[in-house]
Amino acid sequence: MISVRRVLSVTALLAIASAGYAEQWLHYGGDAGGQKYSPLTQINAANVPQLEVAWQYSTGELARRPELQGKWAKVQVNPILLPASAGGHLMICTPFGRVIALDPATGKERWVYEPETRVGGYATPEDPEGLKSPGFTNCRGVAYWADRSDAPPAFCAQRIFVATHDLRLIALDAPSGKACPDFGTGGTVALEAEVLAAHPPAAIGEVKFSGPPLVINDVVVLGTTVRDFHRANAPNGSVRAFDARSGAARWNFDPVPRSADDPAYSGWSEAAARDTGAGNVWGLMSADPERDLLFMPTSSPSPDFYGGTRPGDNRYADSIVALHGATGKLAWYFQTVHHDIWDYDNAAQPTLVELSKDGKPFPAVIQATKTGMLYIFNRETGEPFFPIEERPVPQGGVPGEVLSPTQPFPVKPPPLVPHEFKAEDFWGMTPWERNACVKAYGKTRYGKIFTPPSLEGTIMVPSSAGGVNWGGVAVDPESKILVTNVIRLGHFAQLLPAAKADEVRKSMQENMMGAPARIFGTPYALKQSALLSPLNQVPCTAPPYAELVAVNLQQGEILWRGTLGVWDHTLPPPMAAPWSLPLPLKWGTPTFGGPMLTAGGLVFIGATGDDRLRAFDLHNGKELWSATLPTGAFAIPMTYEIDGRQFVVVASGGHAFVYQKAGDQITAFALPKARP
């Protein structure tokens, strides 16, 4: 039974209403445009070294589901702070869809909503044992909506929306946490039957909701996570929109055009338009409510790493797509990768900022990419801020592949990560380790970016993880400085004839570690992994492996860059990672999550496999402060001020792929209270 546990009294609500709460971090990423910026200045470059833990809250998931934490559960939530009229709660969700309201000043629990989300895998004709796998669980955040009509209802005039793994959209009364009875059926719109029946059809667990819903005016929009690397006819990747009051369906946008009436259909074959799936939005969306525009980063179409079943550019996949929020009609789009066979999804949230061009205002939207390139457009028209050139790229794919001869490169800013791998780039901590890397990978194919996967194996630079991943970028709207964390690890991808693959498909986790896995519906199996030494699993490329980078957006120039992460944390098997050593090696660890900026001139970021939250000087990149967390904070920090005290808050829970040290904590930092 779905339940709500409430510990918030009416007296407490009245106290909140008089506490002076401001609308400070009301959306995932701070605002609807995903700037990840706060105008607060109490914490600044001069006093940030004084930060201390103000409170810490455990969601309890580590004790409730110990078999899933670390390996299967992803703690990536970005909390939001509700206005006083909605209870003034700090809102979070757990990887299993539990919605929790906290006191933002103390971290004490006010109420909990338990949706009793089913955690399960998938069963297909190719994979009858799939339901035995729990599958990855995640909830990056919740969304807030207020009814601005002339006569809002007495109950549920302000709502929290959460989307669950088992494909439900739930509306809760923001102050109390009770389900909204006028939304869907008893507060829930159940979508599993519709989603699983869409063409191409899906099995249970192949499609999930993991990102926060996007609210634009009176519309709630949901993207989906679609299972990767498995079959050519993967599930449909549609984006769906619903009425915020009733839950009624408003519109549906499929990134694979199915109808000849769609302007992008002409680039698809009839069979590919019918059978291809994915192209989904699994990252974060953003919105410009005043212009009624929402911006979606779409992912690669199915299957990954081989595109012979889907010839052509495959538009709208791997694009930034602008839709009108009320209708779902296309405003404009731009494809950042043609015919993607590198898993170069657009994962980062498009970020809105006001720039100027030729002395005139330029309402910009920025799409950061796994290739490490930043594409900047006019969000009304799609006009590029800097020119974008179609440049020739390497050819010669596997038999059956038809590659795009060119790819789009922005003239500015320069790529934030390397775009080429050469023989002299092989590296090892010792000459023996370098030789082991050369022996393992020296006869594979490598070269410039967009070198295609091959039968002999290909070294991909950047890796399929990025560049810039789902954590995206943060932007200071005053200085026009953008900051982001980037991954600089190499990637190995090899296509094998299906007959040489294992008879039984490996799980996704095994696949990520390099075991071959069939790509059903194609002649191939895929073997992929990080580019690591066979001797000690240390990268075969020289450090740094992660960096924090700042860009002047107006000029399109890199301001500064610095290594992010230290190899000084030892973890026991099976959690041990090659970058977890008791050595103070400032080489950078794999980085997932993102930064947050403040008007105090600071960059706050966790996102590393060394258990730290750090603060950097926005203008020169100097590290000013760090604190140790219970585990890695692969999430995005946020900040707010309550009763004159500024807090910085971040979630920590490790990472399913790169840092399996489990956790379920929300930690708040603040300056010391003034003593009498």
Summary of the structure (lengths in Angstrom):
residues: 676
radius of gyration: 23.6
end to end distance: 49.3
largest distance: 76.2
contacts: 2543
relative contact order: 0.13
helix: 9%
strand: 34%
